[in-house]
Every structure is written in C-alpha cells, then in structure tokens.
Amino acid sequence: MGIMIEDLTVTFKNKVTAVGHANLEIPKGIFGLLGENGAGKTTLMRVLTTVLSPSSGTVTLDGILYSEGNYEKIQRKIGYLPQEIDLYPSLTVQECLEYMGDLSGISKQIYKERIQYYLEKTSLTEHRKKKMKQLSGGMKRRVGLIQALLNEPEFLIVDEPTTGLDPEERIRIRNLLVDFSEGRTILFSTHVVEDLAATCNQLAIMKKGCFLYAGNIQELLEYAKGNVWDFVTDDSAQVKELEKKYLISAKQHTENGIQMRILSKEKPNLDCRPDKATLEDAYIYLTNQSW
Amino acid sequence: MKYEVKISLPVYKISYAVFFIVMLSLVRGVTDSYEIGIASEAPMAMLAVCVFADTYTKEITSMRSEIWRLRPLKKRMYSIYRRIVIQWIFLLFAAVVGYGLFFLFQNPRTIDMGQNSLENETGQFFIYLSAIAVTLLFWGLLSNLLSCLFRNMWIGIGGCLILWLTANSSIGDKYLGAWNLFSYTFRDVENSGDFRWICGKIVCICVDVIMMAMLPNIIRKRG
C-alpha cells in the first residue's frame, strides 16, 4: 500500500511554510526525492518519521493514519537515516550498532547476525573495532545506514545516504538499497541525480515546499526530450553570452573547445545538435521551467 | 550496561567531577569532621545538576533523538534510567572520595567520645552518605527532567540553579526549616540526636518518585 500524503501542510511557529498542500503517493520500491536545498524534503521526511506533526492534511502508512495514538505503531515500521547524525563517538562501530540493536528491542542473536551481515555489505567489517570518532564522514554514513536497517523496517527513509562515499562505495550502497527494497518502501532523498537514475523508477521533485513532479523517471525524461542541445565553441565571450541567455546543464573543456549542454524548447540559433536528455537535464529543465 | 557507562560517563565528565571534589576539599575550610557534610551537600548538588543535565539531551544535540524516537518507549526509558543510575553511583563514589579528601587535606577534629569515637565517626559518615545519596538523586533527576522538558540542558541547569540559590540561603532555611531540600546542611550540628532534617530528604524522595513517573510522558511527547 505504501504511503499516502494528502493536502499536507507544515507551517513552523515563525509562520514559514516548509511544505504547502502537498499530495503524493509513495508505492513499494525505491522512491526518489529530489529538490534544491530548502525545498522541504527534510521537513517532509521528518513528518513521515513522526518527528514533526503536520499543520494540516493527512498521511497514512499502509492504511494507518498518522495521529498521536498511532505513532508508536508507525514508528515500529520505520527505519531512518537523518541527514546529520552524530552516533556515539566514544563507542566502537560494533558497540554502537549493538547498542542501537538493543534499543530497537531485537533479540541479541538476531541483531548480532544482522550487524555482521550489513558490516560486510558496507565494507565496514575491518573497521568494526574503530571508535566512531575515528571514522571518516563516509564511514559514519554507512554506520548510520546500518542502524536504520537493523530492525528490517517496512518503510525506510534515507536522507543523503551516499554523501561522502567514494564511487565504488556509492554503488555498493545503492545495490544494498535495491536489494533491501524488495517488498518494502524506501524514500531516497539525494542531491546526486545519478544515484536516483541508478536505483529508482519513481521520483518526486520538490521546490519551495511543493511537488513540481511526481511519477515515472521515463516520463520525466520524455518531458525534457528534444530540449537538450550540444554545442561546442572556443569563443569564451560567446559562452558567457549563452550562459545569460539559456539554461546550461553542463560545461566542459574539450580538445575542440568548450562543450555545452543547452536546455531550450526551441533550437538555439547556433550550430548545435540535439542530444539525449539525462535525468539531470530533465531535473534542471523542469525546475527552471515552472518558476 | 558497559555501553551505557561509556556513553554517560565520558572522560570530560569524570575529569571535571574529580577536579571539582579536589578543589572543594582544598578550598572549603572545615574545623570539625561534622562540618564536612555541611561543606559538601550543596556544592555536590550543583555537580549533580551539571552531570545529569545531558543524560538525554545529548541525544537531541547529536540529532540521535530522531532515530531514538523510532525505538520502543520502554527500551528508551530503560536506557535513560540506566544512565541515571550509573551517574548517580559515580557521584556517590565522588562524594565518598571527597569526604576522605577533606580528612586528607584538612585533618579536621573528630568527635571525641572516648572508646566510641571511631564508631560515632563511622555513624556520622553513613548518615552523610545517606543524605548525600538522596540529594544527588534529587538534583540530578530535576536537572534531567527540566532539560528533557525544554529540550535544552542549559535551561535544566539554569532552572536548578534558581532553586538551588533559593533553597541554599538563609531565606530558604528560615521559611522551609526542616522541610528544606538542604535540610541536612542546615541541621542543628550541636544536637546529634536531632533528625528532623530527614523531613527535607523525604520531600526529595517524594519529588523523585513524581519526576520518575513524569519522565516517560515527557520523552514520549517531546522526543
């Protein structure tokens, strides 16, 4: 059944509306959440994890309404990796995870098995005796992800899980999430469009507290299809002029000059050729078209 | 339990507590051994306020509270209570060491009762230990409760400080008498048979029970 969000509004005490009249359905599988900083993604996730109560609107998880009386039932179904978290610096990786496992109310034998399994999956086995404060940012993210997976939640919310990871680790974590998503719902928030392209089918794009788009990635790509143009020039003055005139999704120095990806509905009056739209192109195109 | 000890008693906390009791036993002058309790109770209460203030708020400042709230309340409370007990035992141990340090640094006069001298001195120590145990738990729990309620350890410390200043003053002694939270400090030292100060400690214990009962609700609602 997944998650249903209907007419959700979150307004803070200082009258700032972080999420305004949002509607969304999050089905089973990995669901991507994209948006610029301050778009309301973290606020939405904090509502879904019951940290924040909505000002109005309703949210249901597998048919269970988000209300104070149901919070404990809902919380048992959720795993969460917040964007910023500082896990116990004086404990080792193993100790920290055992502590979180115990706090989850799972039996000792089960959480020990799961810890071992996920440490291997995230290449942290050799670091398990290191103290949390000795870990790099990427390693801490991975430990954070393991703690979210420990109780094998039905609904997993991960906020920027691949931040600070090297490319190989990113792929490993993405694959881990894909494996984990079988029969479950994962809300995957990230700035790395590439991660979403590699893991999910469905996504939502947020801007200023509203959903600009919610649906299939293929449909989003269709939306940008025919609007991406490749252009190469060695004239830097022309580059500056084009940057003022068009949306540029990429710029690169090559042997032939400066290669640009121009996003435009009409073919620019240049010697350019159409190119296949990427998810990043579609995201930039959509977020700049609508506002 | 081992992990809880590591979490609730980091090196900096042990260091400032040790520094505090060493300084207290060096700086606060006592002439007779029965003055040690008077010299220790109120300062040790303030130490408890500082030590207990982040029992749970450390989860808030580190953003771990967001994942804590997804765990069963019973387990969360069990963890918080364990931290309270660990910190309380640590402070109790510090209070005992502090008592000894007063003897070491200042060599106060002991109760001169002939053959029963040692016996009386031991009895006095155990009375001190009982009184300080109640005091430490009360101020620690209060500090933790206020910190959890306002999700800020500084409000917890500040709130306790106001009460501490009121109770540990001549006004507090005048108006509250034997019911004062620091009744042991203000007891009649000339009359060793006067145990009316126990009333103040009973007040502390009663409030402790209320605070312990309130804590799960605060944690559930404030997270």
HADDOCK unambig.tbl for C-alpha pairs under 7 A between the chains (distance, minus, plus):
assign (segid A and resid 51 and name CA) (segid B and resid 66 and name CA) 6.48 0.50 0.50
assign (segid A and resid 75 and name CA) (segid B and resid 70 and name CA) 4.73 0.50 0.50
assign (segid A and resid 76 and name CA) (segid B and resid 70 and name CA) 6.29 0.50 0.50
assign (segid A and resid 76 and name CA) (segid B and resid 71 and name CA) 6.92 0.50 0.50
assign (segid A and resid 78 and name CA) (segid B and resid 70 and name CA) 6.87 0.50 0.50
assign (segid A and resid 80 and name CA) (segid B and resid 67 and name CA) 6.35 0.50 0.50
assign (segid A and resid 84 and name CA) (segid B and resid 63 and name CA) 6.82 0.50 0.50
assign (segid A and resid 85 and name CA) (segid B and resid 62 and name CA) 6.00 0.50 0.50
assign (segid A and resid 85 and name CA) (segid B and resid 63 and name CA) 5.27 0.50 0.50
assign (segid A and resid 85 and name CA) (segid B and resid 64 and name CA) 6.07 0.50 0.50
assign (segid A and resid 86 and name CA) (segid B and resid 62 and name CA) 5.09 0.50 0.50
assign (segid A and resid 86 and name CA) (segid B and resid 63 and name CA) 6.72 0.50 0.50
assign (segid A and resid 86 and name CA) (segid B and resid 64 and name CA) 6.80 0.50 0.50
assign (segid A and resid 87 and name CA) (segid B and resid 64 and name CA) 6.86 0.50 0.50
assign (segid A and resid 90 and name CA) (segid B and resid 6 and name CA) 6.56 0.50 0.50
assign (segid A and resid 90 and name CA) (segid B and resid 7 and name CA) 6.77 0.50 0.50
assign (segid A and resid 99 and name CA) (segid B and resid 3 and name CA) 6.98 0.50 0.50
assign (segid A and resid 103 and name CA) (segid B and resid 71 and name CA) 6.27 0.50 0.50
assign (segid A and resid 103 and name CA) (segid B and resid 75 and name CA) 5.57 0.50 0.50
assign (segid A and resid 103 and name CA) (segid B and resid 76 and name CA) 6.56 0.50 0.50
assign (segid A and resid 104 and name CA) (segid B and resid 71 and name CA) 5.07 0.50 0.50
assign (segid A and resid 104 and name CA) (segid B and resid 72 and name CA) 6.57 0.50 0.50
assign (segid A and resid 105 and name CA) (segid B and resid 75 and name CA) 6.76 0.50 0.50
